[in-house]
Amino acid sequence: MIVVDTNVISYLYIPGGYTSRAQAAFLKDPNWVAPFIWKSEFRNVLALYLQKKQMPLEHALNLVEEAESLMAGKEYQVSSSRILNLTAESNCSAYDCEFVGLATLLDISLVTSDRRILKEFPTIAIALKDFA
């Protein structure tokens, strides 16, 4: 089991330069978990594609349905105190600390391509390229 951030989930569903790495990570460990915030962040990624006319609405709706199906039952609530403590000891946003907080709570790795998270939490975060 690994925590994945929204970027990794996005890479899996939206073809691009990191898609093959996300696929390799999924093959290595398909038991992905994330804090509930992943869904709002993923919707925002899709909204940006819609607003830039880089993806039709029907395709975005299909992708969010597939991603929600993958993550169903694998979403966790992270306490505010855990998140705020992590933000106080780092330069990461509360959004990023949701993922770090879940990884620390479950005592598992967070797979990400976010350089700030990788720098601030090197004992819990692993780069997607290294994991895959």
N, C-alpha and C positions, 0 to 999 in steps of 0.2 A: 504494500500500500504506500502511495506517495501523495503528498499534497501537490497540486498543480495550480499555477496562477492562471488568470484569465488569458494571458498571452499564449500560453501553451495550448489551452483549449481552442483559442482562435486559430492558432497555427494548424491544428488538426483539421478544422473545418473549412478554413478559407485558404485556398491554394496560394502559396507564396514560397519565399526562399527558405523558410523554416519548417515547412510542412513535412518534409521527409524526416526531419529530426523528431518532430512531434509523433509521427507514425512509429518511428523506431522506439521512442520512449513508451508508447502505448503497447507495442509488442513486448517490450521488456517487462513492463508492469502495467497491466490494464486496470488495476484497481486504483483509480483516481478518485481523490476526495478534494473538496474545496469548501471554504466558508460560503454562506448564502450570498454574499456580495458578488460572487462570480457572475451570477445571472444578470444583474444590473449592468455590470461592466461589459459583459458580452453583448447585451442589447445595445449598449452605447457604441461598441465597435461596429456592429451591424448598421446602426443608425448613421454613422459616418460614411459607410459605403453607400447607403441609400441616398444621403444628401449630396454626395459627390457623383451620383448617377453611375456608380461602379458596380452596382448589383441591383437586379430587379427585386421588388418587394416579395414576390412569391418565393424566390430563392432564399432571401433572408428569413422568411417565415419557416421554410423547410429546415434551414440550418439551425435555427434556434430550437425547433422541435427535436431535431436529432441530438443536439447537445444536451438539452434538458432530459431527454430519455437516457443518455449516457450517464448523466450525473444524478439521476433520480435515486433517492435514498442514500446518497453519498455526500450530502450537504450538512454542514455543521454550523451551529451558533458559537461564536467566540465571545467571551465576556468582555465588556467594556474595560474593566480594570486590567485585564491581560493586554488588550490592544494599547491602552494609554501608557502602561508601563513600558511596553516595547517602543512606542514612539518617543517616550521621554529619554530612552537610552540610545536612540539612533537618529539618523537624519531621514528616516523613511516616513511616508505618509501613513495615516491611520488605515487607509485602504490597503496599502501594502502589508501593514502589520496584521491585518485580518488573516492573511495567508501564513505569515510567520507565526502568529499566535496559534493557529490550528496545528501547524507542524510541531510546535513545542508542546502543545497540549497532548497530541497523540504520540509524541516522541518518534516522529518519522521525518524524512527529508522533504523539503520543499523544492520542487523542480521549477526553475524559472530562467528567463533570459534577461531579467532586470538587473542591470549592473549595480545599482544602488543596494538592492537587497543582497546580492552576492557579496558586496563589499562589507556591508554592515552586519550581516549574519552568516559568516563563513562556516560556522559549525553546523548550521541547519539547512542552509540553502546550497543547492548544487546546480550548476549551469546545465541547461538543456543539452548543449553540445557534449558535455562530459557524461551526462547520464545516458544519453542515447548512444 
